C-alpha cells in the first residue's frame, strides 16, 4: 500500500453498523465519509449529495444506498450515483479493511486536470 494515498482512519468498530463517519480528511477540498452497511460492507464517498450538497454521512443507510437528509435523494454507495428518477453523482473512493483497521484511498489529483 502506498502510504501517500491510503490513509488509516481507525478501527472498524468506530463506524456503526448502518452508519457513517465524516472524516477529518478532505479530497480536493471536499469532505470524505465512510459508510458501513448492515452486512458490514464498507464504502467511501465525497460527503456531498449531488443535489444540494447535503451531508450524506447524516443520511439513512438502507441496503447499499444512503438517503440524503435534506431532500431524501437516494445515492448508491458503490458508485456514488443518484438512484432514478434523480440524476447526478458524488465521487466514490476506494476503501479497505486490513487487520481491523479501515483505510481510505485519496488519489493524487492528475496534473493539468480540470477539477
Buried (B, 14 or more C-beta within 10 A) or exposed (E): EEEEEBBEBBEBEEBEEBBBBBBEBEBEEBBBBBBBBEEEBBBBBBBBBBBEBBBBBBBBBEEBBBBBBBEEBBBBBEEBBBEEEBEEBBBBBEBBEEEEEBBBBBEEEEEEEEE
